[in-house]
Amino acid sequence: MSSECKHDLRMIFPNFQILGNFVSATPYGSGHINDTYAVSVSQGGSSMRYIFQRINHNIFKNPPLLMDNISRVTKHIHSKIGSDPDSTRRALYVIPAINGKPYFQDPDGNYWRAYIFVEKAKTYDIIETCENAYEASKAFGKFQGELVDLPGSRLEETIPNFHNTPQRYKNFENALKADSANRAASAKTEIEFALSKAKMASKLLDLNAAGLIPERVTHNDTKLNNVLIDDASGKGVCVIDLDTVMPGLALYDFGDLVRTSTSPAAEDEKDLSKVRMQMPMFEALVNGYLDGAGSFLVKDEVANLAFSGKLITYEIGLRFLTDYLSGDVYFKIKREGHNLDRCRTQFQLVRSIEDQEDAMNALVAKKVR
């Protein structure tokens, strides 16, 4: 076992329904929340790999409910895939623990899960081409579509009010009023911008309350690196990182794709001239999403594709600004003013979207004629 492993996977491995002998374990991936390992197993002379993860129960307070969500979602998708020999590459496959549960709790109170490793595919941290954007967007749209008819009760909210923009705005107002870190004076421009956009915060939830857009099962973390891309074809194979799969609005997922995929600048870029919404990337996202999700989207969901990008970008900017005003208590920082820099890039992207919003809406309208 690799000396880099923080946990003894040799002791965790026997608690899951996996045939064969443990060979090795190494840290895997670039995630910052859960501890992830690739575990190699010898099975009848052949080598197989599995993903083992320790769920961060400081972030996800109820791992059993979280794993119930993931188990229901993956089982439903596999019921649609059927006997396809490639099924374990097209959707995550949860390995049950020996007690039949979709997780194992070790003596230290840590929660563990295991998946079949998706071979011959990988993730990318940065979208560099319109083809990447298209494949990611199509994969997330298809993922939503596969869960439109998920049976049973409503999924649990693993992080309540995660994309509740009015609540995020209230949190900002409270942080501004308290000014506990005495930072409001250094963020006047950002505060004024946040206040000026308050009226748009509730638009999607208002449409939902009016029955014009439905609640759906959504991913809620639609970055490119949450889609496995096939090594040979370059196609999106499998949506991963299902911890935030829960009830939401389809537009939350598309909006976050716009936020994370259309600007060439880093999330904490100081040179705001580099921050811009690139129309070719937006068009690729629209094409992919409509190819993946177009069969079930209602009129008002399609009509608000461009707006959703503006709203979710504004919401994340609010979160960075709130944390800055509160003294950097949530997001990890690497330098003084880091969260304010992050806020500025988000708000600059909102401005860029607003400058092009008419053209973005026209593009969407042309796609659905």
C-alpha positions in Angstrom: 0.0 0.0 0.0 1.3 3.5 -0.9 2.9 5.4 1.9 0.8 8.4 0.8 -2.4 6.7 2.0 -3.8 8.3 5.1 -5.9 5.2 5.9 -5.2 1.5 6.0 -7.3 0.3 3.0 -6.2 -3.3 3.7 -8.5 -3.2 6.8 -11.4 -1.5 5.0 -11.4 -3.7 1.9 -12.8 -7.0 3.6 -15.9 -5.1 4.6 -17.2 -4.9 1.1 -18.7 -7.6 -1.2 -15.7 -7.8 -3.5 -14.2 -11.2 -4.5 -10.4 -11.6 -4.7 -7.4 -10.5 -2.8 -6.3 -7.0 -1.9 -3.1 -6.0 -3.7 -2.5 -2.3 -3.3 -4.1 1.1 -2.7 -3.0 4.6 -3.9 -4.6 8.0 -3.5 -6.6 9.0 -6.5 -8.1 12.1 -8.2 -8.0 15.8 -7.4 -11.0 16.1 -5.1 -10.7 18.2 -2.0 -13.6 16.9 0.1 -13.5 13.1 0.4 -10.5 10.9 0.6 -10.3 8.8 -2.5 -8.2 5.7 -3.3 -7.8 3.4 -6.3 -7.6 -0.2 -4.9 -6.2 -3.0 -7.0 -7.6 -6.5 -6.4 -6.4 -9.9 -7.8 -9.3 -11.9 -9.1 -8.6 -15.3 -10.6 -5.2 -14.1 -11.9 -6.6 -10.9 -13.3 -6.3 -7.4 -11.8 -9.3 -5.3 -11.1 -9.6 -1.8 -9.7 -12.2 -0.3 -7.4 -12.7 3.2 -6.1 -12.8 3.5 -2.3 -13.9 6.8 -0.7 -14.0 8.0 2.9 -17.0 10.4 3.0 -16.3 13.7 4.7 -19.0 13.7 7.4 -18.0 17.2 8.4 -19.4 18.4 5.1 -22.1 15.8 4.6 -23.6 15.4 8.0 -25.7 12.3 7.3 -23.7 9.8 5.2 -26.4 7.1 5.4 -29.0 9.3 3.8 -26.5 10.5 1.3 -25.7 7.0 0.3 -29.4 6.1 0.1 -29.7 8.9 -2.5 -26.7 7.6 -4.5 -27.9 4.0 -4.3 -31.4 4.8 -5.5 -30.1 7.0 -8.3 -27.5 4.5 -9.6 -29.8 1.5 -9.4 -32.4 3.4 -11.4 -30.0 4.4 -14.1 -28.7 0.8 -14.3 -32.2 -0.5 -14.6 -32.5 1.5 -17.8 -29.1 0.5 -19.1 -30.0 -3.2 -18.6 -27.6 -5.9 -19.7 -25.3 -3.7 -21.7 -21.8 -5.1 -21.2 -20.5 -1.6 -20.9 -23.0 -0.8 -18.1 -20.4 -0.3 -15.3 -18.7 2.4 -17.4 -22.0 4.3 -18.2 -23.0 4.8 -14.6 -21.4 4.4 -11.2 -21.9 1.0 -9.7 -22.1 1.0 -5.9 -20.5 -2.1 -4.2 -22.5 -3.1 -1.1 -20.9 -3.6 2.2 -21.0 -7.2 3.6 -24.0 -6.1 5.8 -25.9 -5.2 2.7 -25.7 -1.4 3.2 -24.3 0.9 0.5 -21.6 2.0 3.0 -19.4 0.7 5.8 -18.7 2.6 9.1 -15.3 1.8 10.6 -14.5 1.7 14.3 -13.3 5.3 14.2 -16.7 6.5 12.9 -15.6 7.0 9.3 -18.0 6.2 6.5 -16.7 4.3 3.5 -18.1 3.5 0.0 -16.8 1.5 -2.9 -17.5 1.7 -6.7 -16.3 -0.3 -9.7 -13.5 1.6 -11.3 -14.4 3.1 -14.7 -11.5 2.1 -16.9 -10.2 3.7 -20.1 -11.7 7.1 -19.2 -10.5 10.1 -17.3 -11.5 13.5 -16.0 -10.2 16.9 -17.1 -10.0 19.9 -14.7 -10.1 22.6 -17.4 -12.4 22.9 -20.4 -10.2 23.8 -23.3 -12.4 23.1 -26.3 -16.0 23.5 -27.4 -16.0 19.7 -27.8 -15.3 19.3 -24.1 -18.0 21.7 -23.2 -20.5 19.9 -25.5 -19.7 16.5 -24.1 -19.9 17.6 -20.4 -23.2 19.4 -21.0 -24.8 16.5 -22.9 -23.7 14.1 -20.1 -25.3 16.2 -17.4 -28.5 16.7 -19.5 -28.7 13.0 -20.1 -28.1 12.3 -16.4 -31.0 14.5 -15.5 -33.2 12.8 -18.1 -32.5 9.4 -16.8 -33.8 10.5 -13.4 -37.0 12.3 -14.5 -39.0 9.1 -13.5 -37.1 8.1 -10.4 -39.6 6.2 -8.3 -40.2 6.4 -4.6 -40.2 9.3 -2.2 -38.3 12.6 -2.7 -34.6 12.4 -2.4 -33.0 13.8 0.7 -31.4 17.3 0.5 -27.8 16.5 1.4 -27.0 20.2 1.7 -30.3 22.1 2.4 -30.9 25.3 0.4 -27.7 24.7 -1.6 -28.9 26.7 -4.6 -31.5 28.8 -2.8 -30.3 32.2 -4.1 -32.7 34.3 -1.9 -31.3 32.5 1.1 -27.7 33.1 -0.1 -28.7 36.8 -0.5 -30.1 36.9 3.1 -26.8 35.4 4.3 -24.9 38.2 2.5 -27.2 40.9 4.0 -26.6 39.4 7.5 -22.8 39.4 7.0 -22.9 42.9 5.7 -24.9 44.1 8.7 -22.6 42.4 11.2 -19.3 43.3 9.3 -17.6 41.1 11.9 -14.2 41.3 10.2 -14.5 45.0 9.5 -14.1 44.5 5.8 -17.2 46.2 4.3 -15.2 49.3 3.5 -12.8 47.4 1.3 -15.5 45.8 -0.7 -17.8 48.8 -1.5 -17.9 48.2 -5.2 -18.8 44.5 -4.8 -21.4 45.2 -2.1 -23.1 47.8 -4.3 -23.1 45.4 -7.2 -24.6 42.6 -5.0 -27.3 44.9 -3.7 -28.2 46.2 -7.3 -29.0 42.6 -8.4 -31.2 41.6 -5.5 -34.4 41.5 -7.5 -33.3 38.7 -9.7 -32.4 36.3 -6.9 -35.8 34.7 -6.6 -36.7 34.4 -10.3 -36.2 30.7 -10.7 -37.8 29.8 -7.4 -40.8 32.1 -8.3 -41.2 30.2 -11.6 -41.1 27.0 -9.7 -43.7 28.2 -7.1 -45.9 29.3 -10.0 -45.8 25.7 -11.5 -43.9 26.9 -14.6 -40.7 25.0 -14.0 -40.8 21.7 -12.1 -38.5 20.4 -9.3 -36.2 17.7 -10.7 -33.4 15.4 -9.6 -30.2 17.4 -10.2 -26.5 17.0 -9.9 -25.7 20.4 -8.4 -21.9 20.3 -9.1 -21.7 20.4 -12.9 -18.0 20.9 -13.5 -16.2 19.2 -16.4 -14.1 17.1 -13.9 -17.3 15.4 -12.8 -17.8 13.8 -16.2 -15.5 10.9 -17.2 -14.4 11.3 -20.9 -13.7 8.1 -22.9 -10.0 7.8 -23.8 -10.7 6.6 -27.3 -13.8 8.4 -28.5 -13.6 11.6 -26.4 -17.3 11.2 -25.5 -18.8 11.7 -22.1 -19.1 8.3 -20.6 -20.2 8.6 -16.9 -21.3 11.3 -14.5 -19.5 11.1 -11.2 -19.3 12.8 -7.7 -23.0 12.2 -6.8 -22.8 13.6 -3.3 -24.9 16.6 -4.1 -27.5 14.8 -6.2 -30.8 15.9 -4.7 -34.0 17.7 -5.5 -33.4 21.0 -7.4 -34.1 22.8 -10.6 -32.6 21.7 -14.0 -31.4 25.2 -14.6 -29.2 25.1 -11.5 -27.1 22.5 -13.3 -27.0 24.3 -16.6 -26.3 27.6 -14.9 -23.3 26.2 -13.2 -22.0 24.8 -16.5 -22.2 28.3 -17.9 -20.4 29.7 -14.8 -17.6 27.1 -14.9 -17.1 26.6 -18.6 -17.6 29.8 -20.6 -14.8 32.0 -19.2 -11.1 31.3 -19.9 -10.0 32.9 -16.6 -9.4 31.1 -13.3 -11.9 31.5 -10.6 -9.6 33.7 -8.6 -8.1 35.7 -11.6 -7.0 39.2 -10.5 -6.9 40.6 -14.0 -10.6 41.0 -14.7 -10.0 41.9 -18.3 -9.4 38.1 -18.8 -12.9 37.3 -17.4 -15.5 37.0 -20.2 -18.4 34.8 -21.3 -17.3 33.2 -24.6 -20.2 32.7 -27.0 -18.8 29.7 -28.8 -18.5 27.9 -25.4 -22.1 28.9 -24.5 -23.3 27.6 -27.9 -21.6 24.3 -27.3 -23.2 24.0 -23.8 -26.6 24.7 -25.3 -26.2 22.2 -28.1 -25.0 19.5 -25.7 -27.6 20.2 -23.0 -30.5 20.2 -25.5 -29.2 17.0 -27.1 -29.1 15.4 -23.6 -32.1 16.9 -22.0 -34.2 18.4 -24.7 -36.8 15.7 -24.7 -38.1 16.5 -21.2 -37.4 20.3 -20.7 -40.5 22.5 -20.5 -40.7 25.9 -22.3 -39.7 28.1 -19.3 -36.7 25.9 -18.6 -35.4 26.4 -22.1 -36.3 30.1 -22.1 -34.1 30.7 -19.0 -31.0 28.9 -20.0 -29.0 32.1 -20.4 -30.5 33.7 -17.3 -29.5 30.6 -15.3 -25.9 31.2 -16.0 -26.2 34.8 -14.8 -28.1 33.8 -11.6 -25.8 30.9 -10.5 -22.7 33.0 -11.2 -24.2 35.9 -9.1 -25.1 33.4 -6.4 -21.5 32.0 -6.1 -20.2 35.6 -6.1 -22.5 36.3 -3.2 -21.1 33.3 -1.4 -17.5 34.4 -1.8 -18.4 38.0 -0.8 -20.3 36.7 2.3 -17.3 34.7 3.3 -15.0 37.6 2.8 -17.1 39.8 5.0 -17.3 37.1 7.6 -13.6 36.6 7.9 -13.0 33.7 5.5 -14.7 31.1 7.6 -16.0 28.7 4.9 -13.8 28.7 1.7 -10.1 27.9 2.1 -7.9 30.8 1.1 -4.3 31.0 -0.1 -3.8 34.7 0.2 -5.2 37.8 1.8 -8.3 39.0 0.0 -8.6 35.7 -1.9 -12.4 35.4 -1.4 -12.8 39.0 -2.6 -10.8 38.2 -5.7 -13.1 35.2 -6.3 -16.1 37.4 -5.8 -14.8 39.9 -8.3 -14.3 37.3 -11.1 -17.9 36.0 -10.6 -19.4 39.5 -10.7 -17.3 40.4 -13.7 -18.7 37.2 -15.5 -22.2 38.3 -14.6 -21.5 41.7 -16.3 -20.2 39.9 -19.4 -23.2 37.6 -19.5 -25.5 40.7 -19.2 -23.7 42.4 -22.1 -24.4 39.4 -24.3 -27.7 38.2 -22.8 -29.8 39.2 -25.8 -27.6 37.3 -28.2 -27.5 34.3 -25.8 -31.3 34.2 -25.7 -31.5 34.6 -29.5 -29.2 31.7 -29.9 -31.3 29.5 -27.7 -34.5 30.5 -29.4 -32.9 29.6 -32.8 -32.0 26.1 -31.5 -35.6 25.2 -30.5 -37.5 26.5 -33.4 
